[in-house]
């Protein structure tokens, strides 16, 4: 089971400000960007980033616990999925679809606060922030943002406008690499076109047939559905947002759903994910291993 690695398609799941109940800053709200495992060098830089942030927060009078999420367990199955292996991908999609509503149906297998809001998050900083008053939380998050900017400059040599800018730069670097290296590949363009024709024949709408778009269009359609549900539940966010421009991170508002409420949506998602895989069997075999390599390269530059 791939858990959150299905977010390889982008740094997704970012909530509109406050969608996590005010419990997370930019770094905490961003989901895992890739199925690619962190290299030791990237993990070390992430640990240094966290240590610098903790020192910075202490100087500003706040408590912050350096936290690096445990590396995603790499199994033979996850490695096969990351290589575009059809049988491994099918087995995963039969249970999890594109990995959108599965977070709700199997909350114990995912570390997502909005999927299991009453559960203890593995990052101790969620608990710290949850105990602050609104005014304290606002000050905390401003300090956190400033410390993320300072840490990125000190450890990575990156100039950021804000903490969120780190994820924007990561996403832009990934999209540029996919566009430059994969969207212009004649063989991948041919396979993506065949996949699009097949999906249209099954009644699915396909707006963009570029290889990188085809790899993400199925998942994105369910993320957009989930976003509409989240916005209906919330009175403090607009009904919709302008579509993210190329390189920008789309903002999705996750609804609160019980496993029972989410199950019918997951069933539809599984069907769509299996149709997507059947139509894209040859495409994924060629595209996925190259995407995985690009994800690794970008993640090494922007450790998460």
C-alpha positions in Angstrom: 0.0 0.0 0.0 1.4 3.3 -1.0 -0.2 5.5 1.7 0.4 9.1 0.9 2.9 8.6 -1.9 0.0 9.0 -4.4 0.6 12.7 -3.9 3.6 12.3 -6.2 1.5 14.1 -8.8 2.1 17.4 -7.0 2.4 19.0 -3.6 -1.3 18.6 -3.1 -3.8 18.7 -0.3 -2.9 22.2 0.7 -5.7 23.7 2.7 -7.0 27.2 2.4 -5.6 29.2 5.3 -7.0 27.8 8.5 -8.5 24.6 7.0 -6.6 22.6 9.6 -8.3 24.5 12.3 -5.4 26.9 12.6 -3.1 24.1 13.6 -0.6 24.2 10.9 1.7 26.6 9.0 2.8 26.2 5.5 5.1 23.4 6.2 2.6 21.5 8.2 -0.2 21.8 5.7 1.7 20.5 2.7 1.3 16.9 1.9 4.1 14.6 0.8 5.2 15.7 -2.6 6.5 12.4 -4.0 6.7 8.7 -3.9 10.5 9.0 -4.2 12.3 8.1 -1.0 14.4 10.7 0.6 18.2 10.3 0.2 20.3 10.5 3.4 21.7 13.8 2.2 18.1 15.2 1.8 17.0 13.8 5.2 20.0 15.5 6.8 19.2 18.9 5.3 15.6 18.5 6.4 16.8 17.8 10.0 19.1 20.9 9.9 16.2 23.0 8.6 14.0 21.8 11.5 16.8 22.5 14.1 17.4 26.0 12.7 13.7 26.7 12.9 13.4 25.5 16.4 16.3 27.8 17.5 14.7 30.7 15.7 11.3 30.1 17.3 12.9 29.9 20.7 14.5 33.2 20.2 11.1 34.6 19.3 9.6 33.2 22.5 7.8 30.2 21.1 8.1 26.4 21.5 8.8 24.4 18.3 9.8 20.8 18.3 12.1 19.8 15.4 10.1 17.2 13.5 11.0 15.1 10.5 8.4 12.7 9.4 9.5 9.1 9.3 10.6 8.1 5.8 8.0 6.3 3.8 8.6 2.6 4.1 9.9 1.3 0.7 8.6 -2.2 0.0 8.9 -4.3 -3.1 5.3 -3.3 -3.8 5.9 0.4 -3.6 9.0 0.1 -5.7 7.0 -1.7 -8.4 4.3 1.0 -8.3 7.0 3.7 -8.6 8.4 1.9 -11.7 5.0 1.7 -13.4 4.4 -2.0 -12.9 0.9 -2.7 -14.0 0.0 -5.5 -11.6 1.2 -3.6 -8.6 -0.6 -0.4 -9.7 -3.8 -2.4 -10.2 -3.7 -4.0 -6.8 -3.2 -0.6 -5.2 -5.9 1.1 -7.1 -8.4 -1.8 -6.4 -8.3 -0.7 -2.8 -7.3 3.0 -2.8 -8.3 4.4 -6.2 -6.2 7.5 -6.8 -5.7 7.9 -3.0 -8.2 10.7 -2.4 -11.1 9.2 -0.5 -9.1 6.3 0.8 -7.7 8.7 3.4 -11.1 8.8 4.9 -12.1 5.2 4.5 -8.8 3.9 6.0 -7.9 6.7 8.4 -5.5 4.6 10.4 -3.3 4.1 7.3 -3.0 7.8 6.6 -1.6 10.6 8.7 -4.0 13.3 7.7 -5.6 15.6 10.3 -8.7 16.4 8.4 -9.3 12.7 7.7 -9.1 11.8 11.4 -9.4 15.2 13.2 -9.7 13.6 16.6 -6.6 11.6 16.3 -3.2 12.6 17.6 -1.0 13.8 14.8 2.5 12.4 14.7 3.9 16.0 14.5 3.9 17.3 18.1 3.7 20.9 16.9 0.0 20.4 16.0 -0.7 19.8 19.7 1.4 22.9 20.7 -0.6 25.1 18.3 -4.0 23.7 19.2 -3.5 24.9 22.8 -2.9 28.6 21.8 -5.5 31.3 21.8 -6.4 32.9 18.4 -4.1 35.8 19.1 -1.2 33.6 20.2 -1.7 31.3 17.2 -1.6 34.3 14.8 1.7 35.4 16.4 3.0 31.9 16.4 2.3 31.3 12.7 3.9 34.6 11.7 7.0 33.7 13.7 7.0 30.2 12.1 6.8 31.7 8.6 9.7 34.1 9.3 11.8 31.2 10.7 11.1 29.0 7.7 12.4 31.8 5.5 15.5 32.3 7.6 16.1 28.5 7.8 15.8 28.0 4.0 18.3 30.8 3.4 20.8 29.5 6.0 20.6 25.7 5.2 19.7 25.6 1.5 20.7 29.0 0.2 17.1 29.7 -1.0 15.6 33.1 -1.0 11.9 32.8 0.0 9.1 35.4 0.1 7.4 33.3 2.7 7.3 29.8 4.2 4.7 28.8 1.5 7.0 30.0 -1.2 9.2 27.0 -0.4 6.5 24.7 -1.6 5.7 27.0 -4.6 9.3 26.8 -5.7 9.4 23.0 -5.2 6.2 22.6 -7.3 7.4 25.0 -10.0 10.8 23.1 -10.2 9.0 19.8 -10.5 6.5 21.0 -13.2 9.3 22.6 -15.2 11.3 19.4 -15.1 8.3 17.3 -16.1 7.4 19.7 -19.0 11.0 20.0 -20.2 11.9 16.3 -20.0 8.7 14.4 -20.4 6.0 16.5 -22.2 8.3 16.9 -25.2 9.1 13.2 -25.5 7.5 11.9 -28.8 6.9 8.4 -27.5 5.2 9.7 -24.3 3.2 12.2 -26.3 2.0 9.3 -28.5 1.1 7.1 -25.5 -0.6 9.9 -23.7 -2.7 10.6 -26.7 -3.8 7.0 -27.0 -4.7 7.0 -23.3 -6.8 10.1 -23.7 -8.7 8.6 -26.7 -9.4 5.5 -24.6 -10.7 7.5 -21.7 -12.9 9.7 -23.8 -14.3 6.5 -25.3 -15.3 5.4 -21.8 -17.0 8.8 -21.1 -14.3 10.6 -19.2 -13.6 14.2 -20.0 -9.9 14.9 -20.9 -8.9 18.6 -21.2 -5.1 18.3 -21.6 -3.4 15.4 -23.3 0.2 16.4 -22.3 1.9 13.4 -20.6 2.3 15.2 -17.2 -1.4 16.2 -17.4 -2.6 12.7 -18.2 -0.7 11.2 -15.3 -2.5 13.5 -12.9 -5.9 14.2 -14.5 -7.7 11.3 -12.8 -6.6 12.1 -9.3 -7.2 15.8 -9.8 -10.8 15.3 -10.8 -11.5 13.7 -7.4 -9.5 16.3 -5.5 -11.6 18.9 -7.1 -14.8 17.0 -6.1 -13.5 16.8 -2.6 -12.7 20.5 -2.6 -16.3 21.3 -3.5 -17.5 19.2 -0.6 -15.1 20.9 1.8 -16.2 24.4 0.7 -19.8 23.5 1.2 -19.0 22.5 4.8 -17.1 25.7 5.5 -18.7 29.2 5.9 -15.3 31.0 6.1 -14.0 30.1 2.6 -15.3 31.1 -0.8 -17.3 28.6 -2.9 -14.4 28.4 -5.4 -11.0 29.8 -6.1 -9.4 30.8 -9.4 -7.7 27.8 -11.0 -4.1 27.6 -10.1 -1.7 28.8 -12.8 1.1 26.7 -14.1 3.7 26.3 -11.3 1.3 27.3 -8.6 0.0 24.9 -5.9 -3.7 24.4 -6.1 -5.5 24.9 -2.7 -7.9 22.2 -1.7 -10.3 22.4 1.2 -10.6 18.9 2.7 -14.1 18.1 4.0 -14.7 16.2 7.2 -16.2 12.8 6.3 -16.7 9.6 8.3 -15.4 6.3 6.7 -19.1 5.4 6.0 -19.7 8.8 4.3 -16.6 8.5 2.2 -17.0 4.9 1.1 -19.5 5.5 -1.9 -17.1 8.2 -3.2 -14.2 5.8 -2.9 -16.1 3.1 -4.8 -16.6 5.5 -7.7 -13.0 6.6 -7.5 -11.7 3.0 -7.7 -13.7 2.4 -10.8 -12.3 5.6 -12.4 -8.8 4.7 -11.3 -9.0 1.2 -12.8 -10.4 2.6 -16.1 -7.5 5.2 -16.1 -5.0 2.4 -15.5 -6.4 0.1 -18.2 -6.4 3.0 -20.8 -2.9 4.1 -19.6 -1.2 0.7 -19.1 1.5 1.3 -21.7 1.7 5.0 -20.8 2.4 4.5 -17.1 5.0 1.8 -17.8 7.0 4.3 -19.8 6.1 7.5 -17.9 6.2 6.6 -14.2 9.8 5.5 -13.7 11.0 8.7 -15.4 8.6 10.8 -13.2 9.9 9.0 -10.1 13.5 9.9 -11.0 12.5 13.6 -11.5 10.6 13.6 -8.2 13.8 12.3 -6.5 15.9 15.0 -8.0 13.6 17.8 -7.0 13.1 16.4 -3.5 16.8 16.3 -3.0 16.9 20.0 -3.8 13.8 20.8 -1.7 13.9 18.3 1.2 10.5 17.8 2.8 
